[in-house]
Amino acid sequence: MTDTAEVVIIGGGIVGSSVAYHLAEAGCTDVLIVEREEQQGMGSTGKSAGGVRAQFATPINIQMSLYSLKVFAQFAELTGGHTADYRAHGYLFIATTPRHLDSLRANRRIQNQYGVNNVEAISRETILEMVPQLYGEDILGGNFCPTDGFVDPNSVMSGFAARARELGVKTWLNTQVTGIEVESGRIKTVQTSRGTIATRQVVNAAGAWAQAIGRMVGVEIPVTPWRRQIVNTQPFDVLPNPLPMVIDMSNGFHFRRDGSGILMAWPDPDDQPQFTTRFDPDFIEEILIRAVKRVPCLVDAEVNPRRCWAGLYEVSPDHHAIIGVVPGVEGLVLVNGFSGHGVMHSPAAGRLAAEFVLGKERFLDASPLSLTRFAEGKLLQETAVL
Ligand SMILES: Cc1cc2nc3c(=O)[nH]c(=O)nc-3n(C[C@H](O)[C@H](O)[C@H](O)COP(=O)(O)OP(=O)(O)OC[C@H]3O[C@@H](n4cnc5c(N)ncnc54)[C@H](O)[C@@H]3O)c2cc1C
């Protein structure tokens, strides 16, 4: 038997859930989310550090963040009482080289130009007042934005999904998409482990697995999976509470509070694209070397082995999302390649994808995020990548 849906969303993570929410709120409720896991959030969403920020270097990332931060701040009103657990504890970027200080200055200028008016340039002294435990001899200055901070990714995903369900959206769990049939250049059906779905619209929200979905219709989506690892400590009260996300620009090490412990991350430059989500215990020593260099008191922190994990970034060649339609495959909309920013950009991405599906005018110009930019050599340049 063939089921039908006006729109099929492949992937029930935070992005697929946001697309469903935005479609349903726009009145399109004959929507089916197909998720292969037994519950939503088992892909990258459940592995995220939950950081949200407007401190980016490109207009499109800044605009996506501004919209998304507003949604997080009003999440309960928008979703009928669900929480995003948005905590505006700030992001503090720390520069130790003139080059990084210059890039913070340039970013501030562009952030101001696009409406982020509360990013402050701060001195070493102010930084050390905020976080006195930092090693500060080499710090030249930094940028701080107090409305950056954190959300709870699972809560945001569940809130979007619950509201979408209330409006009529359906979800199939434990269901793998195995193929997509295209006839005369137009989507016709989606094949799944649970049967065929007749549909004319498909949204690829498959996260780090987006490329495999593209190949089902002969489209190359340049998204590669990169393992990212998180290490948490046991309760540690030596650092301030609350604490912003602190980013050491010299090596990308960053940390924040996670409850009573400290959450630490570091992009290992030796990692290669891979689908593994196995946590590597050797990573603990690697990250602690960077941690203790910047925050000497962390030498006394005990790692909580039950709170160390790995997940996947879904990385595009220019570290920007890929959102929009696909020339030659009518009815396919991509919402992929967030390169580690998919939680913070999920509200804006969901709205844009819904607008593409419905053929509506976009609330912001999404053309810089088109798939065709790679073939046309119009890659974007983001310096504030973590
Ligand atoms: C360690 C770590 C830290 C991070 N920190 C941050 C952060 O601080 N801030 C931030 O904004 N982002 C962060 N991210 C990135 C963020 O988690 C992702 O960008 C975001 O979760 C992407 O959401 P998604 O819904 O697109 O993908 P996912 O959550 O991966 O969802 C995709 C879903 O598609 C499903 N799927 C795939 N293929 C199929 C198929 N064939 N059939 C059916 N279902 C399928 C998968 O099972 C999965 O559930 C972090 C990521 C990691 C790993």
The ligand as a Gaussian input file, in Angstrom:
#p B3LYP/6-31G(d) Opt

LIG

0 1
 C       30.193000      17.590000      19.589000
 C       29.277000      18.523000      18.843000
 C       29.088000      19.818000      19.336000
 C       28.237000      20.689000      18.640000
 N       28.032000      21.930000      19.164000
 C       27.182000      22.780000      18.553000
 C       26.892000      24.045000      19.114000
 O       27.429000      24.409000      20.151000
 N       26.003000      24.838000      18.465000
 C       25.394000      24.458000      17.298000
 O       24.619000      25.230000      16.739000
 N       25.662000      23.264000      16.733000
 C       26.533000      22.418000      17.337000
 N       26.797000      21.201000      16.778000
 C       26.234000      20.884000      15.469000
 C       24.780000      20.476000      15.572000
 O       24.649000      19.420000      16.492000
 C       24.274000      20.051000      14.195000
 O       24.597000      21.046000      13.240000
 C       22.756000      19.876000      14.221000
 O       22.379000      18.979000      15.238000
 C       22.267000      19.366000      12.872000
 O       20.917000      19.020000      13.030000
 P       20.222000      18.102000      11.949000
 O       18.816000      17.953000      12.362000
 O       20.521000      18.643000      10.593000
 O       21.034000      16.732000      12.025000
 P       20.804000      15.441000      12.953000
 O       20.468000      15.802000      14.349000
 O       21.983000      14.569000      12.736000
 O       19.514000      14.813000      12.318000
 C       19.554000      14.147000      11.078000
 C       18.669000      12.939000      11.225000
 O       18.517000      12.317000       9.945000
 C       18.360000      10.934000      10.194000
 N       18.633000      10.220000       8.941000
 C       19.780000      10.242000       8.221000
 N       19.658000       9.482000       7.120000
 C       18.408000       8.959000       7.143000
 C       17.680000       8.083000       6.297000
 N       18.228000       7.560000       5.178000
 N       16.411000       7.757000       6.617000
 C       15.829000       8.268000       7.742000
 N       16.474000       9.090000       8.590000
 C       17.743000       9.437000       8.297000
 C       19.365000      10.640000      11.285000
 O       19.059000       9.462000      11.990000
 C       19.249000      11.895000      12.155000
 O       18.380000      11.717000      13.248000
 C       27.609000      20.287000      17.440000
 C       27.808000      19.001000      16.957000
 C       28.622000      18.113000      17.659000
 C       28.819000      16.733000      17.129000

